[in-house]
Amino acid sequence: MSTFPSLSGIQLIKALRRLGFEIIRIKGSHHFLRHPDGRCTVVPVHRGESIGRGLLAQILRDCELTRRELNPDIVFKEYYKHGSTEHAGGTLRR
C-alpha cells in the first residue's frame, strides 16, 4: 500500500503549473492543462474532495510524469500537516 498523500484538484494544478503546465481552459469544474511540449490532461476541482488514486495515476500517465516528479514540497508538506511522521528516509521527530 502506498503512503502517497491525497491531493485536492487545486494542489495538483499548483504542482503541475510548477512543472510548466498551463491552464488552457475551464469547463465547469474541469481544468484543462497543457505543457508547451504538447502533453495535456484534465484535472477536476471539487471543493472538499481529493483526487482518487486511480485518477491521479491516469493524470500522471497523461502528463508522462512519476509521483516523484511532482513537487515534493507541496506533496510532503500536506502529508505531514495531517499528522504523519513517517518519511521515506526514516522517521521524523516532532
NORLINVEN-V939878 format. One record per run of one state. SS is the DSSP state (alpha for helix, beta for strand, coil for the rest). FROM is the first residue (numbers start at 0). TO is the last residue. Records with the same first field share a line. If there is no record, write none. Layout:
BEGIN
SS: FROM-TO + FROM-TO
END
This chain:
BEGIN
coil: 0-6 + 18-19 + 27-28 + 35-38 + 44-48 + 50-51 + 63-65 + 69-70 + 81-84 + 87-88 + 91-93
beta: 7-7 + 20-26 + 29-34 + 39-43 + 49-49 + 85-86 + 89-90
alpha: 8-17 + 52-62 + 66-68 + 71-80
END
